[in-house]
C-alpha cells in the first residue's frame, strides 16, 4: 500500500477556508465575527442548523460574502434528516490534501475542491441523550455521530496544515492567535488541537461502546418491529 510521506511543511498556515458544523453552538457569536474581522477574505462553509445560526450571526451582507452551504459547494443536497451532510469527496480532499504534493494539487483543480484550513466541529450529544431517564434505544442509536468524528479525525490527522477545533472554550484563543499573527495558525497550536480532537473522538466512541455493551440485546430487539423481507 502506498503511503503519503510528508517531508516539507509550513510552520504557520494562513486560514482562508473554515468548515463549521457543530451540535453545541455556544460561542459561535464570538468566533465567527472574530474570524471575519481578522481574516476579511475568509470563506466559511457550513451545514444544516449551524448554517442557519451563522446566517443569523453574520447578517445578510456578510453572509453573502463569507458563508456558503456545504451542499452548494459539493453539489450534493443534504439527505433527509441531515443523515449525510459532509461525507463527500471534495470535503475530504480539502481536509487531507498536502500543500507540497503535486498530485493533490492536481486533484483539487480537477474536482473544484479547495484546501480547508480549519474545522470547527463537535459531535451529536450522545452522552446527554442516553443520560435521560426515559431515553430509548432508538434515540441512542440515532445520536451516534458519523460525519462529525470523521471530519474531526481527518482534520486532526492533517495537523501539518489543518486546525481541528472541537471545544468552544478554545474559540477565544483561536481568535486571539489569528488576530496576533495576521490570520495564521502555527504548527504547535495545530498539533495541540489535534491531540485534543483525537481525545474527543476516542472518548465519544468509548461512551457509545459502554452504553451499547450494557444493554440487553433482547430488549433492544423488542423495541423494533421486525420485518422479514426475504420471505
TORMAR-173667 format. One record per residue (C-alpha): residue number from 1; residue in one letter; x, y, z. Coordinates in Angstrom, 3 decimals. Example, Ala and Ser with C-alpha at 12.3 -4.5 7.8 and 13.67 -1.06 7.14 Angstrom:
+-----+---------+----------+----------+----------+
: num : residuo :       xx :       yy :       zz :
+-----+---------+----------+----------+----------+
:   1 :       a :   12.300 :   -4.500 :    7.800 :
:   2 :       s :   13.670 :   -1.060 :    7.140 :
+-----+---------+----------+----------+----------+
//
This chain:
+-----+---------+----------+----------+----------+
: num : residuo :       xx :       yy :       zz :
+-----+---------+----------+----------+----------+
:   1 :       x :    0.000 :    0.000 :    0.000 :
:   2 :       x :    1.315 :    3.421 :   -0.945 :
:   3 :       x :    1.541 :    5.873 :    1.962 :
:   4 :       x :    1.940 :    9.630 :    1.682 :
:   5 :       x :    5.167 :   10.638 :    3.412 :
:   6 :       x :    5.437 :   14.378 :    4.014 :
:   7 :       x :    8.871 :   15.981 :    4.168 :
:   8 :       x :    8.144 :   19.686 :    3.807 :
:   9 :       x :    5.539 :   21.625 :    5.783 :
:  10 :       x :    4.766 :   25.194 :    6.800 :
:  11 :       x :    5.082 :   26.259 :   10.409 :
:  12 :       x :    2.378 :   28.894 :   10.009 :
:  13 :       x :   -0.658 :   28.369 :    7.789 :
:  14 :       x :   -2.951 :   31.109 :    6.553 :
:  15 :       x :   -6.584 :   30.353 :    7.395 :
:  16 :       x :   -8.715 :   31.054 :    4.338 :
:  17 :       x :  -11.414 :   28.366 :    4.391 :
:  18 :       x :  -13.170 :   27.185 :    7.554 :
:  19 :       x :  -15.738 :   24.388 :    7.855 :
:  20 :       x :  -18.140 :   24.795 :   10.774 :
:  21 :       x :  -20.620 :   22.062 :   11.750 :
:  22 :       x :  -21.494 :   21.867 :   15.420 :
:  23 :       x :  -24.083 :   20.357 :   17.710 :
:  24 :       x :  -23.100 :   22.646 :   20.597 :
:  25 :       x :  -23.482 :   26.157 :   19.151 :
:  26 :       x :  -22.175 :   28.034 :   22.185 :
:  27 :       x :  -19.558 :   30.651 :   21.384 :
:  28 :       x :  -20.271 :   30.956 :   17.667 :
:  29 :       x :  -21.460 :   34.520 :   18.231 :
:  30 :       x :  -17.879 :   35.380 :   19.239 :
:  31 :       x :  -15.902 :   33.023 :   16.999 :
:  32 :       x :  -17.489 :   33.866 :   13.666 :
:  33 :       x :  -17.333 :   37.680 :   13.902 :
:  34 :       x :  -13.768 :   37.225 :   15.147 :
:  35 :       x :  -12.866 :   35.191 :   12.064 :
:  36 :       x :  -14.419 :   37.737 :    9.721 :
:  37 :       x :  -12.780 :   40.711 :   11.446 :
:  38 :       x :   -9.364 :   39.045 :   11.474 :
:  39 :       x :   -9.491 :   37.458 :    8.007 :
:  40 :       x :  -11.543 :   39.706 :    5.682 :
:  41 :       x :  -11.366 :   37.152 :    2.847 :
:  42 :       x :  -12.351 :   34.130 :    4.953 :
:  43 :       x :  -14.839 :   31.664 :    3.481 :
:  44 :       x :  -16.964 :   29.716 :    5.946 :
:  45 :       x :  -18.710 :   26.515 :    4.847 :
:  46 :       x :  -21.483 :   25.095 :    6.969 :
:  47 :       x :  -24.434 :   22.716 :    7.174 :
:  48 :       x :  -27.995 :   22.480 :    8.445 :
:  49 :       x :  -28.785 :   24.195 :   11.712 :
:  50 :       x :  -25.260 :   25.544 :   12.013 :
:  51 :       x :  -25.641 :   27.313 :    8.672 :
:  52 :       x :  -28.837 :   28.965 :    9.906 :
:  53 :       x :  -27.153 :   30.067 :   13.128 :
:  54 :       x :  -24.200 :   31.535 :   11.241 :
:  55 :       x :  -26.578 :   33.312 :    8.875 :
:  56 :       x :  -28.247 :   34.990 :   11.854 :
:  57 :       x :  -24.896 :   35.974 :   13.355 :
:  58 :       x :  -23.425 :   37.397 :   10.156 :
:  59 :       x :  -26.467 :   39.165 :    8.748 :
:  60 :       x :  -27.391 :   39.314 :    5.086 :
:  61 :       x :  -24.457 :   41.355 :    3.743 :
:  62 :       x :  -21.664 :   39.410 :    5.463 :
:  63 :       x :  -23.477 :   36.135 :    4.838 :
:  64 :       x :  -23.353 :   36.732 :    1.080 :
:  65 :       x :  -19.649 :   37.486 :    1.265 :
:  66 :       x :  -18.396 :   34.853 :    3.698 :
:  67 :       x :  -20.866 :   31.976 :    4.091 :
:  68 :       x :  -21.608 :   29.051 :    1.778 :
:  69 :       x :  -23.646 :   25.892 :    2.355 :
:  70 :       x :  -21.671 :   22.658 :    2.097 :
:  71 :       x :  -24.360 :   21.245 :   -0.200 :
:  72 :       x :  -23.854 :   24.135 :   -2.613 :
:  73 :       x :  -20.088 :   23.581 :   -2.567 :
:  74 :       x :  -20.289 :   19.821 :   -3.092 :
:  75 :       x :  -23.264 :   19.840 :   -5.441 :
:  76 :       x :  -24.944 :   17.212 :   -3.250 :
:  77 :       x :  -28.016 :   18.170 :   -1.189 :
:  78 :       x :  -28.232 :   17.053 :    2.417 :
:  79 :       x :  -30.186 :   13.827 :    2.810 :
:  80 :       x :  -33.402 :   13.577 :    4.801 :
:  81 :       x :  -32.915 :   14.416 :    8.458 :
:  82 :       x :  -29.327 :   15.513 :    7.830 :
:  83 :       x :  -28.202 :   11.890 :    7.687 :
:  84 :       x :  -25.454 :   12.706 :    5.170 :
:  85 :       x :  -24.088 :   16.247 :    5.034 :
:  86 :       x :  -20.298 :   16.417 :    4.982 :
:  87 :       x :  -19.296 :   12.921 :    3.842 :
:  88 :       x :  -18.178 :   13.996 :    0.390 :
:  89 :       x :  -15.015 :   13.543 :   -1.692 :
:  90 :       x :  -14.488 :   17.289 :   -2.138 :
:  91 :       x :  -14.656 :   17.879 :    1.609 :
:  92 :       x :  -12.130 :   15.187 :    2.493 :
:  93 :       x :   -9.797 :   16.111 :   -0.323 :
:  94 :       x :   -9.867 :   19.631 :    1.083 :
:  95 :       x :   -9.058 :   18.336 :    4.565 :
:  96 :       x :   -6.391 :   15.773 :    3.719 :
:  97 :       x :   -4.616 :   17.448 :    0.813 :
:  98 :       x :   -0.949 :   18.262 :    1.376 :
:  99 :       x :    0.449 :   21.611 :    0.320 :
: 100 :       x :    3.571 :   20.351 :   -1.447 :
: 101 :       x :    2.016 :   17.294 :   -3.125 :
: 102 :       x :    1.626 :   17.965 :   -6.861 :
: 103 :       x :   -0.884 :   15.135 :   -7.271 :
: 104 :       x :   -3.032 :   16.559 :   -4.511 :
: 105 :       x :   -2.971 :   19.989 :   -6.132 :
: 106 :       x :   -3.990 :   18.375 :   -9.411 :
: 107 :       x :   -6.877 :   16.607 :   -7.650 :
: 108 :       x :   -8.043 :   19.919 :   -6.190 :
: 109 :       x :   -8.017 :   21.508 :   -9.637 :
: 110 :       x :   -9.736 :   18.516 :  -11.247 :
: 111 :       x :  -12.612 :   18.431 :   -8.747 :
: 112 :       x :  -13.007 :   22.129 :   -7.988 :
: 113 :       x :  -12.198 :   21.462 :   -4.341 :
: 114 :       x :  -10.261 :   23.858 :   -2.118 :
: 115 :       x :   -7.922 :   23.312 :    0.836 :
: 116 :       x :   -9.835 :   23.537 :    4.120 :
: 117 :       x :   -7.642 :   25.145 :    6.756 :
: 118 :       x :   -9.774 :   24.798 :    9.872 :
: 119 :       x :  -12.614 :   22.562 :   11.029 :
: 120 :       x :  -14.851 :   23.659 :   13.892 :
: 121 :       x :  -16.884 :   20.641 :   14.919 :
: 122 :       x :  -18.361 :   18.989 :   17.979 :
: 123 :       x :  -20.472 :   15.867 :   17.998 :
: 124 :       x :  -24.059 :   14.774 :   18.500 :
: 125 :       x :  -24.838 :   14.832 :   22.253 :
: 126 :       x :  -24.861 :   11.062 :   22.694 :
: 127 :       x :  -23.973 :   11.077 :   26.399 :
: 128 :       x :  -26.563 :   13.751 :   27.154 :
: 129 :       x :  -29.256 :   11.806 :   25.304 :
: 130 :       x :  -28.591 :    8.435 :   26.973 :
: 131 :       x :  -28.394 :   10.097 :   30.396 :
: 132 :       x :  -32.087 :   10.933 :   30.201 :
: 133 :       x :  -34.252 :    8.717 :   32.391 :
: 134 :       x :  -36.540 :    7.619 :   29.542 :
: 135 :       x :  -34.065 :    7.644 :   26.660 :
: 136 :       x :  -34.971 :    4.977 :   24.130 :
: 137 :       x :  -32.691 :    2.593 :   22.291 :
: 138 :       x :  -33.573 :    4.304 :   19.018 :
: 139 :       x :  -32.774 :    7.772 :   20.400 :
: 140 :       x :  -29.358 :    6.472 :   21.410 :
: 141 :       x :  -28.713 :    4.886 :   18.022 :
: 142 :       x :  -29.859 :    7.964 :   16.097 :
: 143 :       x :  -27.465 :   10.167 :   18.094 :
: 144 :       x :  -24.343 :    8.250 :   17.090 :
: 145 :       x :  -22.467 :   10.801 :   15.019 :
: 146 :       x :  -20.684 :    9.577 :   11.874 :
: 147 :       x :  -19.765 :   12.607 :    9.772 :
: 148 :       x :  -18.557 :   14.650 :   12.746 :
: 149 :       x :  -15.922 :   12.209 :   14.047 :
: 150 :       x :  -14.770 :   11.503 :   10.502 :
: 151 :       x :  -14.297 :   15.196 :    9.811 :
: 152 :       x :  -12.603 :   15.862 :   13.147 :
: 153 :       x :  -10.184 :   12.962 :   12.665 :
: 154 :       x :   -9.352 :   13.917 :    9.086 :
: 155 :       x :   -8.515 :   17.467 :   10.145 :
: 156 :       x :   -6.537 :   16.257 :   13.157 :
: 157 :       x :   -4.583 :   13.730 :   11.074 :
: 158 :       x :   -3.529 :   16.561 :    8.786 :
: 159 :       x :   -2.467 :   18.877 :   11.618 :
: 160 :       x :    0.527 :   19.644 :    9.409 :
: 161 :       x :   -1.812 :   22.071 :    7.666 :
: 162 :       x :   -5.290 :   21.953 :    9.271 :
: 163 :       x :   -6.610 :   23.079 :   12.666 :
: 164 :       x :   -9.211 :   20.755 :   14.230 :
: 165 :       x :  -11.237 :   22.714 :   16.800 :
: 166 :       x :  -13.640 :   20.678 :   18.958 :
: 167 :       x :  -14.051 :   22.737 :   22.142 :
: 168 :       x :  -15.982 :   26.051 :   22.307 :
: 169 :       x :  -13.722 :   27.002 :   25.221 :
: 170 :       x :  -10.869 :   27.268 :   22.715 :
: 171 :       x :  -12.612 :   29.813 :   20.472 :
: 172 :       x :  -11.221 :   32.914 :   22.233 :
: 173 :       x :   -7.689 :   31.503 :   21.975 :
: 174 :       x :   -8.166 :   30.786 :   18.266 :
: 175 :       x :   -9.417 :   34.312 :   17.575 :
: 176 :       x :   -6.588 :   35.813 :   19.644 :
: 177 :       x :   -3.918 :   33.807 :   17.840 :
: 178 :       x :   -5.350 :   34.614 :   14.422 :
: 179 :       x :   -5.523 :   38.293 :   15.327 :
: 180 :       x :   -1.936 :   38.452 :   16.538 :
: 181 :       x :   -0.454 :   36.547 :   13.579 :
: 182 :       x :   -2.203 :   38.054 :   10.551 :
: 183 :       x :   -4.736 :   35.265 :   10.184 :
: 184 :       x :   -2.353 :   32.337 :   10.565 :
: 185 :       x :   -2.004 :   29.452 :   13.000 :
: 186 :       x :    1.321 :   27.903 :   13.935 :
: 187 :       x :    2.241 :   24.214 :   13.942 :
: 188 :       x :    2.399 :   23.974 :   17.741 :
: 189 :       x :   -1.191 :   25.197 :   18.026 :
: 190 :       x :   -2.413 :   22.847 :   15.306 :
: 191 :       x :   -0.640 :   19.932 :   16.999 :
: 192 :       x :   -2.188 :   20.694 :   20.407 :
: 193 :       x :   -5.629 :   20.970 :   18.829 :
: 194 :       x :   -5.114 :   17.610 :   17.083 :
: 195 :       x :   -4.299 :   15.887 :   20.382 :
: 196 :       x :   -7.478 :   17.303 :   21.892 :
: 197 :       x :   -9.515 :   16.301 :   18.833 :
: 198 :       x :   -8.371 :   12.680 :   18.890 :
: 199 :       x :   -9.128 :   12.501 :   22.618 :
: 200 :       x :  -12.581 :   13.957 :   21.933 :
: 201 :       x :  -13.486 :   11.300 :   19.361 :
: 202 :       x :  -11.915 :    8.500 :   21.425 :
: 203 :       x :  -13.964 :    9.378 :   24.494 :
: 204 :       x :  -17.063 :    9.628 :   22.325 :
: 205 :       x :  -16.551 :    6.135 :   20.905 :
: 206 :       x :  -15.900 :    4.689 :   24.369 :
: 207 :       x :  -19.144 :    6.227 :   25.645 :
: 208 :       x :  -21.070 :    4.618 :   22.777 :
: 209 :       x :  -19.434 :    1.211 :   23.259 :
: 210 :       x :  -20.002 :    1.302 :   27.021 :
: 211 :       x :  -23.658 :    2.222 :   26.644 :
: 212 :       x :  -24.441 :   -0.359 :   23.963 :
: 213 :       x :  -22.452 :   -3.007 :   25.807 :
: 214 :       x :  -24.516 :   -2.740 :   28.965 :
: 215 :       x :  -27.857 :   -3.040 :   27.152 :
: 216 :       x :  -29.713 :   -6.333 :   26.885 :
: 217 :       x :  -29.810 :   -7.206 :   23.179 :
: 218 :       x :  -33.161 :   -8.986 :   23.512 :
: 219 :       x :  -34.692 :   -5.823 :   24.948 :
: 220 :       x :  -33.149 :   -3.772 :   22.153 :
: 221 :       x :  -34.587 :   -6.119 :   19.562 :
: 222 :       x :  -38.029 :   -5.890 :   21.094 :
: 223 :       x :  -38.047 :   -2.108 :   20.567 :
: 224 :       x :  -38.367 :   -2.565 :   16.815 :
: 225 :       x :  -40.938 :   -4.161 :   14.586 :
: 226 :       x :  -39.002 :   -6.935 :   12.844 :
: 227 :       x :  -39.995 :   -7.371 :    9.204 :
: 228 :       x :  -38.912 :  -10.347 :    7.108 :
: 229 :       x :  -38.463 :   -9.044 :    3.572 :
: 230 :       x :  -36.722 :  -12.213 :    2.403 :
: 231 :       x :  -39.702 :  -14.497 :    2.757 :
+-----+---------+----------+----------+----------+
//
